[in-house]
């Protein structure tokens, strides 16, 4: 192998591209999951209690 492949010339570039694709898909899946979950009830303080 006399030539330098593009992956060797930029080590990690392929991994970065793959990771970016996975993260984009993961963020979309996470958004879908959050939409499907029931919304939490907003916290309300009872008399004499402080909200953290």
mmCIF file as Biopython writes it, N, C-alpha, C and O atoms, coordinates in Angstrom:
data_model
#
loop_
_atom_site.group_PDB
_atom_site.id
_atom_site.type_symbol
_atom_site.label_atom_id
_atom_site.label_alt_id
_atom_site.label_comp_id
_atom_site.label_asym_id
_atom_site.label_entity_id
_atom_site.label_seq_id
_atom_site.pdbx_PDB_ins_code
_atom_site.Cartn_x
_atom_site.Cartn_y
_atom_site.Cartn_z
_atom_site.occupancy
_atom_site.B_iso_or_equiv
_atom_site.auth_seq_id
_atom_site.auth_asym_id
_atom_site.pdbx_PDB_model_num
ATOM 1   N N  . UNK A ? 1  ? 0.843   -1.188 0.000  1.0 0.0 1  A 1 
ATOM 2   C CA . UNK A ? 1  ? 0.000   0.000  0.000  1.0 0.0 1  A 1 
ATOM 3   C C  . UNK A ? 1  ? 0.881   1.243  0.000  1.0 0.0 1  A 1 
ATOM 4   O O  . UNK A ? 1  ? 1.403   1.657  1.035  1.0 0.0 1  A 1 
ATOM 5   N N  . UNK A ? 2  ? 1.030   1.813  -1.161 1.0 0.0 2  A 1 
ATOM 6   C CA . UNK A ? 2  ? 1.862   3.009  -1.251 1.0 0.0 2  A 1 
ATOM 7   C C  . UNK A ? 2  ? 1.057   4.268  -0.963 1.0 0.0 2  A 1 
ATOM 8   O O  . UNK A ? 2  ? 1.561   5.214  -0.358 1.0 0.0 2  A 1 
ATOM 9   N N  . UNK A ? 3  ? -0.200  4.271  -1.401 1.0 0.0 3  A 1 
ATOM 10  C CA . UNK A ? 3  ? -1.021  5.467  -1.220 1.0 0.0 3  A 1 
ATOM 11  C C  . UNK A ? 3  ? -1.618  5.536  0.173  1.0 0.0 3  A 1 
ATOM 12  O O  . UNK A ? 3  ? -1.747  4.533  0.876  1.0 0.0 3  A 1 
ATOM 13  N N  . UNK A ? 4  ? -1.971  6.734  0.538  1.0 0.0 4  A 1 
ATOM 14  C CA . UNK A ? 4  ? -2.637  6.946  1.830  1.0 0.0 4  A 1 
ATOM 15  C C  . UNK A ? 4  ? -4.133  7.076  1.556  1.0 0.0 4  A 1 
ATOM 16  O O  . UNK A ? 4  ? -4.561  7.927  0.776  1.0 0.0 4  A 1 
ATOM 17  N N  . UNK A ? 5  ? -4.912  6.229  2.201  1.0 0.0 5  A 1 
ATOM 18  C CA . UNK A ? 5  ? -6.352  6.315  1.983  1.0 0.0 5  A 1 
ATOM 19  C C  . UNK A ? 5  ? -6.904  7.556  2.669  1.0 0.0 5  A 1 
ATOM 20  O O  . UNK A ? 5  ? -6.252  8.131  3.541  1.0 0.0 5  A 1 
ATOM 21  N N  . UNK A ? 6  ? -8.085  7.961  2.283  1.0 0.0 6  A 1 
ATOM 22  C CA . UNK A ? 6  ? -8.671  9.167  2.867  1.0 0.0 6  A 1 
ATOM 23  C C  . UNK A ? 6  ? -8.945  8.976  4.359  1.0 0.0 6  A 1 
ATOM 24  O O  . UNK A ? 6  ? -8.905  9.933  5.132  1.0 0.0 6  A 1 
ATOM 25  N N  . UNK A ? 7  ? -9.221  7.737  4.754  1.0 0.0 7  A 1 
ATOM 26  C CA . UNK A ? 7  ? -9.463  7.481  6.174  1.0 0.0 7  A 1 
ATOM 27  C C  . UNK A ? 7  ? -8.168  7.629  6.959  1.0 0.0 7  A 1 
ATOM 28  O O  . UNK A ? 7  ? -8.170  8.159  8.070  1.0 0.0 7  A 1 
ATOM 29  N N  . UNK A ? 8  ? -7.044  7.154  6.378  1.0 0.0 8  A 1 
ATOM 30  C CA . UNK A ? 8  ? -5.752  7.291  7.051  1.0 0.0 8  A 1 
ATOM 31  C C  . UNK A ? 8  ? -5.301  8.746  7.093  1.0 0.0 8  A 1 
ATOM 32  O O  . UNK A ? 8  ? -4.682  9.178  8.066  1.0 0.0 8  A 1 
ATOM 33  N N  . UNK A ? 9  ? -5.608  9.501  6.043  1.0 0.0 9  A 1 
ATOM 34  C CA . UNK A ? 9  ? -5.187  10.898 5.981  1.0 0.0 9  A 1 
ATOM 35  C C  . UNK A ? 9  ? -5.908  11.721 7.045  1.0 0.0 9  A 1 
ATOM 36  O O  . UNK A ? 9  ? -5.342  12.673 7.582  1.0 0.0 9  A 1 
ATOM 37  N N  . UNK A ? 10 ? -7.134  11.364 7.347  1.0 0.0 10 A 1 
ATOM 38  C CA . UNK A ? 10 ? -7.908  12.067 8.366  1.0 0.0 10 A 1 
ATOM 39  C C  . UNK A ? 10 ? -8.396  11.043 9.384  1.0 0.0 10 A 1 
ATOM 40  O O  . UNK A ? 10 ? -9.547  10.612 9.331  1.0 0.0 10 A 1 
ATOM 41  N N  . UNK A ? 11 ? -7.517  10.652 10.315 1.0 0.0 11 A 1 
ATOM 42  C CA . UNK A ? 11 ? -7.934  9.616  11.269 1.0 0.0 11 A 1 
ATOM 43  C C  . UNK A ? 11 ? -9.116  10.091 12.099 1.0 0.0 11 A 1 
ATOM 44  O O  . UNK A ? 11 ? -9.131  11.208 12.615 1.0 0.0 11 A 1 
ATOM 45  N N  . UNK A ? 12 ? -10.090 9.224  12.211 1.0 0.0 12 A 1 
ATOM 46  C CA . UNK A ? 12 ? -11.259 9.572  13.000 1.0 0.0 12 A 1 
ATOM 47  C C  . UNK A ? 12 ? -12.374 10.206 12.193 1.0 0.0 12 A 1 
ATOM 48  O O  . UNK A ? 12 ? -13.488 10.348 12.698 1.0 0.0 12 A 1 
ATOM 49  N N  . UNK A ? 13 ? -12.108 10.593 10.946 1.0 0.0 13 A 1 
ATOM 50  C CA . UNK A ? 13 ? -13.143 11.266 10.162 1.0 0.0 13 A 1 
ATOM 51  C C  . UNK A ? 13 ? -14.333 10.345 9.908  1.0 0.0 13 A 1 
ATOM 52  O O  . UNK A ? 13 ? -15.485 10.770 10.002 1.0 0.0 13 A 1 
ATOM 53  N N  . UNK A ? 14 ? -14.051 9.084  9.587  1.0 0.0 14 A 1 
ATOM 54  C CA . UNK A ? 14 ? -15.142 8.144  9.340  1.0 0.0 14 A 1 
ATOM 55  C C  . UNK A ? 14 ? -15.925 7.889  10.624 1.0 0.0 14 A 1 
ATOM 56  O O  . UNK A ? 14 ? -17.151 7.789  10.606 1.0 0.0 14 A 1 
ATOM 57  N N  . UNK A ? 15 ? -15.203 7.787  11.736 1.0 0.0 15 A 1 
ATOM 58  C CA . UNK A ? 15 ? -15.879 7.559  13.011 1.0 0.0 15 A 1 
ATOM 59  C C  . UNK A ? 15 ? -16.742 8.760  13.375 1.0 0.0 15 A 1 
ATOM 60  O O  . UNK A ? 15 ? -17.853 8.600  13.879 1.0 0.0 15 A 1 
ATOM 61  N N  . UNK A ? 16 ? -16.232 9.966  13.120 1.0 0.0 16 A 1 
ATOM 62  C CA . UNK A ? 16 ? -17.002 11.173 13.424 1.0 0.0 16 A 1 
ATOM 63  C C  . UNK A ? 16 ? -18.266 11.212 12.580 1.0 0.0 16 A 1 
ATOM 64  O O  . UNK A ? 16 ? -19.341 11.548 13.078 1.0 0.0 16 A 1 
ATOM 65  N N  . UNK A ? 17 ? -18.137 10.865 11.288 1.0 0.0 17 A 1 
ATOM 66  C CA . UNK A ? 17 ? -19.305 10.878 10.412 1.0 0.0 17 A 1 
ATOM 67  C C  . UNK A ? 17 ? -20.330 9.847  10.870 1.0 0.0 17 A 1 
ATOM 68  O O  . UNK A ? 17 ? -21.529 10.124 10.881 1.0 0.0 17 A 1 
ATOM 69  N N  . UNK A ? 18 ? -19.861 8.662  11.246 1.0 0.0 18 A 1 
ATOM 70  C CA . UNK A ? 18 ? -20.775 7.618  11.707 1.0 0.0 18 A 1 
ATOM 71  C C  . UNK A ? 18 ? -21.442 8.026  13.016 1.0 0.0 18 A 1 
ATOM 72  O O  . UNK A ? 18 ? -22.646 7.840  13.196 1.0 0.0 18 A 1 
ATOM 73  N N  . UNK A ? 19 ? -20.645 8.585  13.928 1.0 0.0 19 A 1 
ATOM 74  C CA . UNK A ? 19 ? -21.187 8.997  15.218 1.0 0.0 19 A 1 
ATOM 75  C C  . UNK A ? 19 ? -22.221 10.098 15.036 1.0 0.0 19 A 1 
ATOM 76  O O  . UNK A ? 19 ? -23.250 10.112 15.712 1.0 0.0 19 A 1 
ATOM 77  N N  . UNK A ? 20 ? -21.942 11.022 14.118 1.0 0.0 20 A 1 
ATOM 78  C CA . UNK A ? 20 ? -22.891 12.107 13.882 1.0 0.0 20 A 1 
ATOM 79  C C  . UNK A ? 20 ? -24.216 11.554 13.364 1.0 0.0 20 A 1 
ATOM 80  O O  . UNK A ? 20 ? -25.286 12.016 13.759 1.0 0.0 20 A 1 
ATOM 81  N N  . UNK A ? 21 ? -24.134 10.547 12.464 1.0 0.0 21 A 1 
ATOM 82  C CA . UNK A ? 21 ? -25.353 9.943  11.921 1.0 0.0 21 A 1 
ATOM 83  C C  . UNK A ? 21 ? -26.141 9.253  13.032 1.0 0.0 21 A 1 
ATOM 84  O O  . UNK A ? 21 ? -27.364 9.373  13.105 1.0 0.0 21 A 1 
ATOM 85  N N  . UNK A ? 22 ? -25.425 8.527  13.896 1.0 0.0 22 A 1 
ATOM 86  C CA . UNK A ? 22 ? -26.088 7.820  14.992 1.0 0.0 22 A 1 
ATOM 87  C C  . UNK A ? 22 ? -26.726 8.811  15.955 1.0 0.0 22 A 1 
ATOM 88  O O  . UNK A ? 22 ? -27.849 8.604  16.413 1.0 0.0 22 A 1 
ATOM 89  N N  . UNK A ? 23 ? -26.005 9.890  16.261 1.0 0.0 23 A 1 
ATOM 90  C CA . UNK A ? 23 ? -26.545 10.874 17.196 1.0 0.0 23 A 1 
ATOM 91  C C  . UNK A ? 23 ? -27.760 11.578 16.612 1.0 0.0 23 A 1 
ATOM 92  O O  . UNK A ? 23 ? -28.720 11.850 17.333 1.0 0.0 23 A 1 
ATOM 93  N N  . UNK A ? 24 ? -27.734 11.879 15.307 1.0 0.0 24 A 1 
ATOM 94  C CA . UNK A ? 24 ? -28.893 12.512 14.685 1.0 0.0 24 A 1 
ATOM 95  C C  . UNK A ? 24 ? -30.098 11.592 14.762 1.0 0.0 24 A 1 
ATOM 96  O O  . UNK A ? 24 ? -31.202 12.037 15.077 1.0 0.0 24 A 1 
ATOM 97  N N  . UNK A ? 25 ? -29.893 10.307 14.474 1.0 0.0 25 A 1 
ATOM 98  C CA . UNK A ? 25 ? -30.994 9.349  14.556 1.0 0.0 25 A 1 
ATOM 99  C C  . UNK A ? 25 ? -31.454 9.210  15.999 1.0 0.0 25 A 1 
ATOM 100 O O  . UNK A ? 25 ? -32.652 9.120  16.267 1.0 0.0 25 A 1 
ATOM 101 N N  . UNK A ? 26 ? -30.502 9.192  16.929 1.0 0.0 26 A 1 
ATOM 102 C CA . UNK A ? 26 ? -30.847 9.041  18.334 1.0 0.0 26 A 1 
ATOM 103 C C  . UNK A ? 26 ? -31.625 10.224 18.858 1.0 0.0 26 A 1 
ATOM 104 O O  . UNK A ? 26 ? -32.556 10.055 19.645 1.0 0.0 26 A 1 
ATOM 105 N N  . UNK A ? 27 ? -31.252 11.438 18.426 1.0 0.0 27 A 1 
ATOM 106 C CA . UNK A ? 27 ? -31.966 12.612 18.915 1.0 0.0 27 A 1 
ATOM 107 C C  . UNK A ? 27 ? -33.389 12.622 18.372 1.0 0.0 27 A 1 
ATOM 108 O O  . UNK A ? 27 ? -34.313 13.055 19.062 1.0 0.0 27 A 1 
ATOM 109 N N  . UNK A ? 28 ? -33.575 12.147 17.136 1.0 0.0 28 A 1 
ATOM 110 C CA . UNK A ? 28 ? -34.924 12.073 16.584 1.0 0.0 28 A 1 
ATOM 111 C C  . UNK A ? 28 ? -35.738 11.027 17.334 1.0 0.0 28 A 1 
ATOM 112 O O  . UNK A ? 28 ? -36.909 11.254 17.640 1.0 0.0 28 A 1 
ATOM 113 N N  . UNK A ? 29 ? -35.124 9.881  17.632 1.0 0.0 29 A 1 
ATOM 114 C CA . UNK A ? 29 ? -35.830 8.852  18.391 1.0 0.0 29 A 1 
ATOM 115 C C  . UNK A ? 29 ? -36.169 9.348  19.781 1.0 0.0 29 A 1 
ATOM 116 O O  . UNK A ? 29 ? -37.248 9.052  20.294 1.0 0.0 29 A 1 
ATOM 117 N N  . UNK A ? 30 ? -35.269 10.098 20.403 1.0 0.0 30 A 1 
ATOM 118 C CA . UNK A ? 30 ? -35.520 10.629 21.737 1.0 0.0 30 A 1 
ATOM 119 C C  . UNK A ? 30 ? -36.680 11.615 21.703 1.0 0.0 30 A 1 
ATOM 120 O O  . UNK A ? 30 ? -37.511 11.627 22.611 1.0 0.0 30 A 1 
ATOM 121 N N  . UNK A ? 31 ? -36.743 12.446 20.657 1.0 0.0 31 A 1 
ATOM 122 C CA . UNK A ? 31 ? -37.845 13.399 20.538 1.0 0.0 31 A 1 
ATOM 123 C C  . UNK A ? 31 ? -39.165 12.651 20.404 1.0 0.0 31 A 1 
ATOM 124 O O  . UNK A ? 31 ? -40.165 13.036 21.011 1.0 0.0 31 A 1 
ATOM 125 N N  . UNK A ? 32 ? -39.171 11.578 19.606 1.0 0.0 32 A 1 
ATOM 126 C CA . UNK A ? 32 ? -40.392 10.785 19.462 1.0 0.0 32 A 1 
ATOM 127 C C  . UNK A ? 32 ? -40.783 10.149 20.788 1.0 0.0 32 A 1 
ATOM 128 O O  . UNK A ? 32 ? -41.965 10.087 21.127 1.0 0.0 32 A 1 
ATOM 129 N N  . UNK A ? 33 ? -39.795 9.678  21.535 1.0 0.0 33 A 1 
ATOM 130 C CA . UNK A ? 33 ? -40.070 9.043  22.816 1.0 0.0 33 A 1 
ATOM 131 C C  . UNK A ? 33 ? -40.640 10.056 23.796 1.0 0.0 33 A 1 
ATOM 132 O O  . UNK A ? 33 ? -41.594 9.756  24.514 1.0 0.0 33 A 1 
ATOM 133 N N  . UNK A ? 34 ? -40.064 11.253 23.832 1.0 0.0 34 A 1 
ATOM 134 C CA . UNK A ? 34 ? -40.550 12.274 24.758 1.0 0.0 34 A 1 
ATOM 135 C C  . UNK A ? 34 ? -41.972 12.697 24.417 1.0 0.0 34 A 1 
ATOM 136 O O  . UNK A ? 34 ? -42.765 12.987 25.313 1.0 0.0 34 A 1 
ATOM 137 N N  . UNK A ? 35 ? -42.304 12.736 23.121 1.0 0.0 35 A 1 
ATOM 138 C CA . UNK A ? 35 ? -43.667 13.092 22.732 1.0 0.0 35 A 1 
ATOM 139 C C  . UNK A ? 35 ? -44.650 12.015 23.160 1.0 0.0 35 A 1 
ATOM 140 O O  . UNK A ? 35 ? -45.799 12.320 23.480 1.0 0.0 35 A 1 
ATOM 141 N N  . UNK A ? 36 ? -44.220 10.765 23.169 1.0 0.0 36 A 1 
ATOM 142 C CA . UNK A ? 36 ? -45.118 9.665  23.501 1.0 0.0 36 A 1 
ATOM 143 C C  . UNK A ? 36 ? -45.355 9.555  25.003 1.0 0.0 36 A 1 
ATOM 144 O O  . UNK A ? 36 ? -46.386 9.041  25.436 1.0 0.0 36 A 1 
ATOM 145 N N  . UNK A ? 37 ? -44.392 10.043 25.803 1.0 0.0 37 A 1 
ATOM 146 C CA . UNK A ? 37 ? -44.545 9.925  27.248 1.0 0.0 37 A 1 
ATOM 147 C C  . UNK A ? 37 ? -45.561 10.932 27.766 1.0 0.0 37 A 1 
ATOM 148 O O  . UNK A ? 37 ? -45.698 12.019 27.205 1.0 0.0 37 A 1 
ATOM 149 N N  . UNK A ? 38 ? -46.271 10.583 28.827 1.0 0.0 38 A 1 
ATOM 150 C CA . UNK A ? 38 ? -47.192 11.558 29.420 1.0 0.0 38 A 1 
ATOM 151 C C  . UNK A ? 38 ? -46.415 12.723 30.017 1.0 0.0 38 A 1 
ATOM 152 O O  . UNK A ? 38 ? -45.321 12.546 30.553 1.0 0.0 38 A 1 
ATOM 153 N N  . UNK A ? 39 ? -46.986 13.898 29.919 1.0 0.0 39 A 1 
ATOM 154 C CA . UNK A ? 39 ? -46.313 15.078 30.451 1.0 0.0 39 A 1 
ATOM 155 C C  . UNK A ? 39 ? -46.398 15.071 31.972 1.0 0.0 39 A 1 
ATOM 156 O O  . UNK A ? 39 ? -47.453 14.767 32.527 1.0 0.0 39 A 1 
ATOM 157 N N  . UNK A ? 40 ? -45.311 15.400 32.649 1.0 0.0 40 A 1 
ATOM 158 C CA . UNK A ? 40 ? -45.348 15.419 34.111 1.0 0.0 40 A 1 
ATOM 159 C C  . UNK A ? 40 ? -46.218 16.560 34.620 1.0 0.0 40 A 1 
ATOM 160 O O  . UNK A ? 40 ? -46.338 17.607 33.983 1.0 0.0 40 A 1 
ATOM 161 N N  . UNK A ? 41 ? -46.812 16.337 35.763 1.0 0.0 41 A 1 
ATOM 162 C CA . UNK A ? 41 ? -47.636 17.367 36.385 1.0 0.0 41 A 1 
ATOM 163 C C  . UNK A ? 41 ? -46.701 18.454 36.909 1.0 0.0 41 A 1 
ATOM 164 O O  . UNK A ? 41 ? -45.699 18.143 37.553 1.0 0.0 41 A 1 
ATOM 165 N N  . UNK A ? 42 ? -47.010 19.723 36.644 1.0 0.0 42 A 1 
ATOM 166 C CA . UNK A ? 42 ? -46.124 20.769 37.155 1.0 0.0 42 A 1 
ATOM 167 C C  . UNK A ? 42 ? -46.107 20.762 38.676 1.0 0.0 42 A 1 
ATOM 168 O O  . UNK A ? 42 ? -47.143 20.535 39.301 1.0 0.0 42 A 1 
ATOM 169 N N  . UNK A ? 43 ? -44.952 21.004 39.280 1.0 0.0 43 A 1 
ATOM 170 C CA . UNK A ? 43 ? -44.872 20.948 40.741 1.0 0.0 43 A 1 
ATOM 171 C C  . UNK A ? 43 ? -45.657 22.084 41.381 1.0 0.0 43 A 1 
ATOM 172 O O  . UNK A ? 43 ? -45.585 23.233 40.946 1.0 0.0 43 A 1 
ATOM 173 N N  . UNK A ? 44 ? -46.396 21.747 42.405 1.0 0.0 44 A 1 
ATOM 174 C CA . UNK A ? 44 ? -47.128 22.768 43.148 1.0 0.0 44 A 1 
ATOM 175 C C  . UNK A ? 44 ? -46.752 22.628 44.610 1.0 0.0 44 A 1 
ATOM 176 O O  . UNK A ? 44 ? -46.639 21.519 45.132 1.0 0.0 44 A 1 
ATOM 177 N N  . UNK A ? 45 ? -46.561 23.748 45.257 1.0 0.0 45 A 1 
ATOM 178 C CA . UNK A ? 45 ? -46.176 23.724 46.663 1.0 0.0 45 A 1 
ATOM 179 C C  . UNK A ? 45 ? -47.428 23.741 47.525 1.0 0.0 45 A 1 
ATOM 180 O O  . UNK A ? 45 ? -48.362 24.510 47.295 1.0 0.0 45 A 1 
ATOM 181 N N  . UNK A ? 46 ? -47.416 22.881 48.510 1.0 0.0 46 A 1 
ATOM 182 C CA . UNK A ? 46 ? -48.490 22.936 49.491 1.0 0.0 46 A 1 
ATOM 183 C C  . UNK A ? 46 ? -48.169 24.056 50.474 1.0 0.0 46 A 1 
ATOM 184 O O  . UNK A ? 46 ? -47.018 24.482 50.563 1.0 0.0 46 A 1 
ATOM 185 N N  . UNK A ? 47 ? -49.154 24.534 51.203 1.0 0.0 47 A 1 
ATOM 186 C CA . UNK A ? 47 ? -48.881 25.605 52.162 1.0 0.0 47 A 1 
ATOM 187 C C  . UNK A ? 47 ? -47.773 25.197 53.128 1.0 0.0 47 A 1 
ATOM 188 O O  . UNK A ? 47 ? -47.797 24.103 53.692 1.0 0.0 47 A 1 
ATOM 189 N N  . UNK A ? 48 ? -46.805 26.088 53.310 1.0 0.0 48 A 1 
ATOM 190 C CA . UNK A ? 48 ? -45.706 25.817 54.213 1.0 0.0 48 A 1 
ATOM 191 C C  . UNK A ? 48 ? -44.555 25.062 53.584 1.0 0.0 48 A 1 
ATOM 192 O O  . UNK A ? 48 ? -43.571 24.766 54.261 1.0 0.0 48 A 1 
ATOM 193 N N  . UNK A ? 49 ? -44.657 24.734 52.270 1.0 0.0 49 A 1 
ATOM 194 C CA . UNK A ? 49 ? -43.590 24.006 51.584 1.0 0.0 49 A 1 
ATOM 195 C C  . UNK A ? 49 ? -42.900 24.930 50.594 1.0 0.0 49 A 1 
ATOM 196 O O  . UNK A ? 49 ? -43.517 25.834 50.030 1.0 0.0 49 A 1 
ATOM 197 N N  . UNK A ? 50 ? -41.639 24.696 50.396 1.0 0.0 50 A 1 
ATOM 198 C CA . UNK A ? 50 ? -40.889 25.417 49.372 1.0 0.0 50 A 1 
ATOM 199 C C  . UNK A ? 50 ? -40.601 24.460 48.224 1.0 0.0 50 A 1 
ATOM 200 O O  . UNK A ? 50 ? -40.337 23.276 48.434 1.0 0.0 50 A 1 
ATOM 201 N N  . UNK A ? 51 ? -40.658 24.995 47.006 1.0 0.0 51 A 1 
ATOM 202 C CA . UNK A ? 51 ? -40.257 24.193 45.850 1.0 0.0 51 A 1 
ATOM 203 C C  . UNK A ? 51 ? -38.746 24.269 45.719 1.0 0.0 51 A 1 
ATOM 204 O O  . UNK A ? 51 ? -38.149 25.335 45.870 1.0 0.0 51 A 1 
ATOM 205 N N  . UNK A ? 52 ? -38.145 23.141 45.441 1.0 0.0 52 A 1 
ATOM 206 C CA . UNK A ? 52 ? -36.680 23.117 45.296 1.0 0.0 52 A 1 
ATOM 207 C C  . UNK A ? 52 ? -36.289 23.754 43.975 1.0 0.0 52 A 1 
ATOM 208 O O  . UNK A ? 52 ? -35.102 23.836 43.657 1.0 0.0 52 A 1 
#
